[in-house]
Amino acid sequence: MIIMPFDILEDGQKILNAPVSEFEKWMSRGFDLRIQKFGREIFFYSPTSYPHNIIEHQITNSENFVSLSVTGTGCSLMCKHCEGRLLKGMESTATPDSLYQRCAEINTKGGEGVLISGGSDSRGHVPLDRYIDAIAKIKSDLNLKVVVHTGLIDESVAEGLGLAGIDAAMLDIIGDAKVSESIYNIPNGPEKMNQSMALLSEMNIPIVPHLLVGLNYGQISGEIEAIQMISNYHPHAVVIIALNPIRQTAMESVNAPSPENIARVMTVARIGIPDKPLLLGCARPLGKHKIDTDLYAIRSGVNGIAYVSQEGVDYARSKDLNINFRDVCCSLAYQMIEPFAS
């Protein structure tokens, strides 16, 4: 297949606005590009934050990959789409000692790794500075993969995480400054997110940016610009997630972005960043919406899906993809998925 030139901003807008028949052609291009670059392996991830059973695969170790919050359920930023409620699904490890001890227990029980996250302060930074030594000790003493959800980051924390040797840094990327300020409460968000990616990259930390589709009350606004930003930093993988309106938040009555619109963004990311693993992450609406999004994701050329539906597994098989299940965070995809040499 001849790889046609692709301008993320210009062609990305074409994909967003294309009639369905034209969009189908773009999706086909994305799928074919994925086969050419990566072959037919597809990975389905199920980190063990909640039960997930597929006919061919059941989680056997509830301690395999655990999500930990260094702030418990506390968050000062209070973004309108979450308001701290997503932290309730994580275990609280609010001191460096409790973080280390919980990781030691997970290691003893045969776990593969942990996600270290937490609420943000009013500037959008997860308060990781006091945990750097504990994270370094976890990496040096324990046989665990460590993924850190950093939020915005400063030079000292980036240096500490780099020296600790973490396996991946996750951070949300927003391409629209107005959306960043009005939803995330972060003024000049794109500029600050650019700076964070630059600092992490300078420390040779594997970065896995997350792009939340529909953050602007379910509408597409800045997602293509975010993909352009991400492409400048040679990410180790890119994760697409989607707004899932949460009860008792400012967005509880908002309509989630449609599976088709999510797929349009995924297609831009697939073609625009062709040499990096592209994942559909765990944060997305459930039910039929999830099933439809899974099918679109496969057609768009993703390398993997977190918490895939049974319908997604069946469809992947119908596309002659080779199915692999892993009970870890999809941010580690780069450790198992590499593009073919050009």
PEHUWO-V348703 format. One record per pair of residues at least 4 apart in sequence whose ideal C-beta (glycine too) atoms are under 8 Angstrom apart, sorted by the first residue. I is the first residue (numbers start at 1). J is the second residue. Records with the same first field share a line. If there is no record, write none. Layout:
I = J + J
This chain:
1 = 32 + 33 + 36
3 = 33 + 36 + 274
4 = 29
6 = 11 + 271 + 272
7 = 11 + 12
8 = 12 + 224 + 227 + 228 + 231 + 268 + 272
9 = 13 + 224 + 225 + 228
10 = 14
11 = 15 + 268 + 271 + 272
12 = 16 + 224 + 227 + 228 + 268 + 272
13 = 17 + 224
14 = 18
15 = 23 + 26 + 264 + 267 + 268
16 = 220 + 224 + 261 + 264 + 265 + 268
18 = 22 + 23 + 26 + 264
19 = 23
20 = 24 + 260
21 = 25
22 = 26
23 = 27 + 260 + 264 + 267
24 = 28
25 = 29
26 = 30 + 267 + 271
27 = 31 + 263 + 267 + 296 + 299 + 300 + 301
28 = 32 + 299
29 = 33 + 271
30 = 34 + 266 + 267 + 270 + 271 + 299 + 300 + 301
31 = 35 + 298 + 299 + 300 + 301 + 319
32 = 36 + 301
33 = 37 + 270 + 271 + 274 + 301
34 = 38 + 270 + 278 + 301 + 302 + 303
35 = 39 + 40 + 301
36 = 340
37 = 274 + 275 + 339 + 340
38 = 277 + 303 + 337 + 338 + 339 + 340
39 = 340
40 = 320 + 321 + 322
41 = 303 + 321 + 322 + 324 + 337
42 = 298 + 302 + 303 + 304 + 305 + 316 + 321 + 322 + 323 + 324
43 = 303 + 304 + 305 + 324 + 325 + 326 + 330 + 333 + 336 + 337
44 = 54 + 57 + 304 + 305 + 306 + 308 + 312 + 313 + 323 + 324 + 325 + 326
45 = 279 + 282 + 304 + 305 + 306 + 307 + 326 + 327 + 328 + 329 + 330 + 333
46 = 52 + 57 + 59 + 306 + 307 + 325 + 326 + 327
47 = 64 + 65 + 67 + 115 + 282 + 306 + 327 + 328 + 329 + 330
48 = 52 + 59 + 61 + 62 + 63 + 64 + 65 + 66 + 327
49 = 66 + 67 + 89 + 90 + 282
50 = 89
51 = 59
52 = 59 + 307
53 = 57 + 58 + 59
54 = 58 + 308 + 310 + 313 + 325
55 = 310 + 313
56 = 313 + 323 + 325
57 = 325
59 = 64 + 327
60 = 64 + 327
61 = 109 + 110 + 111 + 327
63 = 105 + 106 + 109 + 110 + 111
64 = 110 + 111 + 112 + 113 + 327 + 328
65 = 111 + 112 + 113 + 114 + 115 + 145 + 327 + 328 + 329
66 = 91 + 102 + 106 + 111 + 114 + 115
67 = 89 + 90 + 91 + 114 + 115 + 117
68 = 90 + 91 + 92 + 93 + 99 + 102 + 103 + 114 + 115 + 116 + 117
69 = 73 + 87 + 90 + 91 + 92 + 93 + 94 + 117 + 118 + 119
70 = 93 + 94 + 99 + 116 + 117 + 118 + 126 + 127 + 128 + 131
71 = 75 + 87 + 94 + 118 + 119 + 126 + 127
72 = 87 + 92 + 94 + 119
73 = 84 + 87 + 88 + 92 + 119
74 = 84 + 87 + 119
75 = 82 + 83 + 84 + 87 + 118 + 119 + 120
76 = 119 + 120 + 121 + 122
77 = 119 + 120 + 121 + 122 + 124 + 184 + 185 + 186
78 = 82 + 83 + 84 + 185
79 = 83 + 183 + 184 + 185
80 = 182 + 183 + 249 + 250 + 251
81 = 183 + 212 + 215 + 243 + 245 + 246 + 249 + 250 + 251
82 = 86 + 246 + 249
83 = 246 + 248 + 249 + 250
84 = 88 + 119
85 = 246 + 248 + 249
86 = 90 + 246 + 283
87 = 117 + 118 + 119
90 = 115 + 117
91 = 102
92 = 98
93 = 98 + 99 + 102
94 = 98
95 = 99
96 = 100 + 130 + 131 + 133 + 134
97 = 101 + 134
98 = 102
99 = 103 + 116 + 131 + 134 + 135 + 138
100 = 104 + 134 + 137 + 138
101 = 105
102 = 106
103 = 107 + 114 + 138 + 142 + 144
104 = 108 + 141 + 142
105 = 109
106 = 111 + 114 + 144
107 = 111 + 142 + 143 + 144
111 = 144
112 = 144 + 145 + 327 + 328
113 = 144 + 145 + 146 + 147 + 167 + 328 + 329 + 332
114 = 138 + 144 + 145 + 146 + 147
115 = 147 + 148 + 149 + 170 + 329 + 331
116 = 128 + 131 + 135 + 146 + 147 + 148 + 149
117 = 126 + 148 + 149
118 = 126 + 127 + 128 + 149
119 = 126
120 = 124 + 125 + 126 + 151 + 152
121 = 125 + 126 + 127
122 = 185
123 = 152 + 186
124 = 151 + 152 + 184 + 185 + 186 + 189 + 192
125 = 151 + 152 + 153 + 154 + 157
126 = 149 + 150 + 151
127 = 131
128 = 132 + 135 + 148 + 150 + 153 + 157 + 160 + 161
129 = 156 + 157 + 160
131 = 135
132 = 136 + 157 + 160 + 161 + 164
133 = 137
134 = 138
135 = 139 + 146 + 148 + 160 + 161 + 164 + 166
136 = 140 + 160 + 163 + 164 + 165
137 = 141
138 = 142 + 144 + 146
139 = 144 + 146 + 164 + 165 + 166
140 = 165
145 = 167 + 328 + 329 + 332
146 = 164 + 166 + 167
147 = 166 + 167 + 168 + 169 + 170 + 208 + 329 + 331 + 332
148 = 161 + 166 + 168 + 169 + 170
149 = 169 + 170 + 171
150 = 157 + 161 + 169 + 170 + 171 + 196 + 200
151 = 171 + 172 + 196
152 = 171 + 186 + 192 + 193 + 195 + 196
153 = 157 + 158 + 161 + 169 + 171 + 196 + 199 + 200
154 = 158 + 199
155 = 159 + 199
156 = 160
157 = 161
158 = 162 + 196 + 199 + 200 + 202 + 203 + 205
159 = 163 + 203
160 = 164
161 = 166 + 169 + 200 + 203 + 205
162 = 166 + 200 + 203 + 204 + 205
163 = 203
166 = 205
167 = 206 + 332 + 335
168 = 205 + 206 + 207 + 208 + 236 + 237 + 329 + 331 + 332 + 334
169 = 200 + 205 + 206 + 207 + 208
170 = 208 + 209 + 210 + 239 + 331
171 = 193 + 196 + 197 + 200 + 207 + 209 + 210
172 = 184 + 193 + 209 + 210 + 211 + 212
173 = 190 + 193 + 197 + 209 + 210 + 211 + 226 + 229 + 230
174 = 179 + 180 + 184 + 186 + 189 + 190 + 193 + 212 + 215 + 222 + 226
175 = 190 + 222 + 223 + 224 + 225 + 226 + 227 + 228 + 229
176 = 180 + 190 + 216 + 221 + 222 + 225
177 = 181 + 187 + 188 + 189 + 190 + 191
178 = 182 + 221
179 = 183 + 184 + 189 + 215 + 216 + 221 + 222
180 = 184 + 186 + 187 + 188 + 189 + 190 + 193
181 = 185 + 186 + 187 + 188 + 189
183 = 215 + 216
184 = 189 + 215
186 = 192
188 = 192
189 = 193
190 = 194 + 222 + 225 + 226 + 229
191 = 195
192 = 196
193 = 197 + 229
194 = 198 + 229 + 232
195 = 199
196 = 200
197 = 201 + 207 + 209 + 229 + 230 + 232 + 233
198 = 202 + 233
199 = 203
200 = 205 + 207
201 = 205 + 207 + 233 + 234
206 = 236 + 334
207 = 233 + 235 + 236
208 = 235 + 236 + 237 + 238 + 239 + 331 + 333 + 334
209 = 226 + 230 + 233 + 235 + 238 + 239
210 = 239 + 240 + 241 + 281
211 = 223 + 226 + 227 + 230 + 238 + 239 + 240 + 241 + 265 + 269
212 = 241 + 242 + 243 + 283
213 = 220 + 223 + 240 + 241 + 242 + 243 + 257 + 261 + 262 + 265
214 = 218 + 219 + 220 + 242 + 243 + 256 + 257 + 261 + 262
215 = 221 + 222 + 243
216 = 220 + 221 + 222
217 = 251 + 254
218 = 243 + 245 + 254 + 255 + 256 + 257
219 = 257
220 = 257 + 261 + 264 + 265
222 = 226
223 = 227 + 265 + 268
224 = 228 + 265 + 268
225 = 229
226 = 230
227 = 231 + 238 + 265 + 268 + 269 + 272 + 273
228 = 232 + 272
229 = 233
230 = 235 + 238 + 273
231 = 272 + 273
234 = 276
235 = 273 + 276
236 = 276 + 277 + 334
237 = 276 + 277 + 278 + 279 + 303 + 330 + 331 + 333 + 334 + 337
238 = 269 + 273 + 276 + 277 + 278 + 279
239 = 279 + 280 + 281 + 330 + 331
240 = 262 + 265 + 266 + 269 + 278 + 279 + 280 + 281 + 297 + 302
241 = 280 + 281 + 282 + 283 + 284
242 = 256 + 257 + 262 + 283 + 284 + 285 + 293
243 = 251 + 254 + 256 + 257 + 285
244 = 256 + 283 + 284 + 285 + 286
245 = 249 + 251 + 252 + 253 + 254 + 255 + 256 + 285
246 = 251 + 252
247 = 252
248 = 252
256 = 285 + 289
257 = 261 + 262
258 = 262
259 = 263 + 289 + 292 + 293 + 295 + 296
260 = 264 + 296
261 = 265
262 = 266 + 284 + 293 + 296 + 297
263 = 267 + 293 + 296 + 297 + 299 + 300
264 = 268
265 = 269
266 = 270 + 278 + 280 + 296 + 297 + 300 + 301 + 302
267 = 271 + 300 + 301
268 = 272
269 = 273 + 278
270 = 274 + 278 + 300 + 301 + 302
271 = 301
273 = 278
274 = 339
275 = 339
276 = 334 + 339
277 = 303 + 304 + 333 + 334 + 337
278 = 301 + 302 + 303
279 = 302 + 303 + 304 + 305 + 306 + 330 + 331 + 333
280 = 284 + 293 + 294 + 297 + 302 + 304 + 305 + 306
281 = 306 + 330
282 = 306 + 307 + 330
284 = 289 + 290 + 293
285 = 289 + 290 + 293
286 = 290
287 = 291
288 = 292
289 = 293
290 = 294 + 309
291 = 295 + 309 + 311 + 312
292 = 296
293 = 297
294 = 298 + 305 + 308 + 309 + 311 + 312 + 315
295 = 299 + 311 + 312 + 315
296 = 300
297 = 302 + 305 + 312
298 = 302 + 305 + 312 + 315 + 316 + 319 + 321
303 = 333 + 337
304 = 330 + 333 + 337
305 = 312 + 330
306 = 329 + 330
308 = 312 + 313 + 316
309 = 313
310 = 314
311 = 315
312 = 316
313 = 317 + 323
314 = 318
315 = 319
316 = 321 + 323
317 = 321 + 323
324 = 336
326 = 336
328 = 332
332 = 336
333 = 337
334 = 338
